[in-house]
């Protein structure tokens, strides 16, 4: 019974050592690969900056094409304004009192 207790304690100690070694290895790997990750982010940023003008042009054209279905409504509104506006010139009701 005592040997099982000792074996269990040794097993827990071994798992702790293995966990610490895995954590250290993970940290070392992260620190080794960190410059390459930063370089990858820099390349992505450069690619985005190169593509940005094309994205802006595509957005402007997309917005223009999205507004094309509104042209008949704008035309009907302009026609209604043109037909219903008052054609008489407006006279001022203000007078100068001297």
C-alpha positions as a Python dict, from the first residue, in 0.01 Angstrom:
ca = {
    (1, 'X'): (0, 0, 0),
    (2, 'X'): (286, 235, 85),
    (3, 'X'): (451, 158, -250),
    (4, 'X'): (137, 270, -437),
    (5, 'X'): (144, 600, -249),
    (6, 'X'): (512, 651, -337),
    (7, 'X'): (443, 554, -698),
    (8, 'X'): (156, 806, -714),
    (9, 'X'): (369, 1086, -570),
    (10, 'X'): (647, 1006, -819),
    (11, 'X'): (395, 1004, -1103),
    (12, 'X'): (258, 1346, -1002),
    (13, 'X'): (613, 1484, -971),
    (14, 'X'): (701, 1343, -1314),
    (15, 'X'): (388, 1503, -1466),
    (16, 'X'): (480, 1836, -1307),
    (17, 'X'): (833, 1816, -1452),
    (18, 'X'): (699, 1720, -1794),
    (19, 'X'): (447, 2009, -1776),
    (20, 'X'): (716, 2259, -1684),
    (21, 'X'): (941, 2133, -1966),
    (22, 'X'): (653, 2156, -2212),
    (23, 'X'): (579, 2513, -2098),
    (24, 'X'): (945, 2613, -2134),
    (25, 'X'): (963, 2452, -2479),
    (26, 'X'): (645, 2634, -2581),
    (27, 'X'): (785, 2967, -2461),
    (28, 'X'): (1116, 2910, -2640),
    (29, 'X'): (930, 2814, -2959),
    (30, 'X'): (715, 3123, -2935),
    (31, 'X'): (1021, 3346, -2889),
    (32, 'X'): (1200, 3178, -3181),
    (33, 'X'): (902, 3217, -3417),
    (34, 'X'): (803, 3568, -3302),
    (35, 'X'): (1026, 3757, -3552),
    (36, 'X'): (882, 3552, -3839),
    (37, 'X'): (529, 3626, -3723),
    (38, 'X'): (609, 3998, -3707),
    (39, 'X'): (759, 3978, -4056),
    (40, 'X'): (444, 3803, -4178),
    (41, 'X'): (226, 4079, -4031),
    (42, 'X'): (447, 4339, -4199),
    (43, 'X'): (407, 4166, -4537),
    (44, 'X'): (30, 4150, -4487),
    (45, 'X'): (26, 4522, -4406),
    (46, 'X'): (230, 4605, -4717),
    (47, 'X'): (-6, 4392, -4927),
    (48, 'X'): (-307, 4568, -4779),
    (49, 'X'): (-155, 4910, -4848),
    (50, 'X'): (-90, 4809, -5208),
    (51, 'X'): (-447, 4679, -5248),
    (52, 'X'): (-613, 4974, -5071),
    (53, 'X'): (-654, 5199, -5380),
    (54, 'X'): (-815, 4913, -5571),
    (55, 'X'): (-1047, 4843, -5278),
    (56, 'X'): (-1150, 5209, -5268),
    (57, 'X'): (-1218, 5213, -5644),
    (58, 'X'): (-1422, 4893, -5618),
    (59, 'X'): (-1618, 5041, -5327),
    (60, 'X'): (-1699, 5358, -5519),
    (61, 'X'): (-1816, 5159, -5821),
    (62, 'X'): (-2014, 4925, -5599),
    (63, 'X'): (-2185, 5218, -5429),
    (64, 'X'): (-2263, 5367, -5770),
    (65, 'X'): (-2416, 5043, -5892),
    (66, 'X'): (-2611, 5009, -5568),
    (67, 'X'): (-2764, 5355, -5622),
    (68, 'X'): (-2867, 5287, -5986),
    (69, 'X'): (-3205, 5137, -5881),
    (70, 'X'): (-3286, 5467, -5706),
    (71, 'X'): (-3263, 5668, -6030),
    (72, 'X'): (-3631, 5614, -6129),
    (73, 'X'): (-3741, 5735, -5784),
    (74, 'X'): (-3521, 6042, -5810),
    (75, 'X'): (-3656, 6106, -6159),
    (76, 'X'): (-4018, 6080, -6044),
    (77, 'X'): (-3945, 6315, -5754),
    (78, 'X'): (-3787, 6571, -5986),
    (79, 'X'): (-4082, 6541, -6228),
    (80, 'X'): (-4332, 6592, -5944),
    (81, 'X'): (-4139, 6897, -5823),
    (82, 'X'): (-4125, 7037, -6178),
    (83, 'X'): (-4499, 6986, -6234),
    (84, 'X'): (-4616, 7110, -5894),
    (85, 'X'): (-4392, 7410, -5836),
    (86, 'X'): (-4538, 7759, -5836),
    (87, 'X'): (-4454, 7935, -6162),
    (88, 'X'): (-4546, 8289, -6050),
    (89, 'X'): (-4257, 8504, -5939),
    (90, 'X'): (-4266, 8574, -5570),
    (91, 'X'): (-4307, 8937, -5467),
    (92, 'X'): (-4178, 9064, -5145),
    (93, 'X'): (-4436, 9184, -4894),
    (94, 'X'): (-4185, 9398, -4712),
    (95, 'X'): (-4214, 9772, -4748),
    (96, 'X'): (-3987, 10053, -4647),
    (97, 'X'): (-4141, 10306, -4413),
    (98, 'X'): (-3967, 10640, -4407),
}
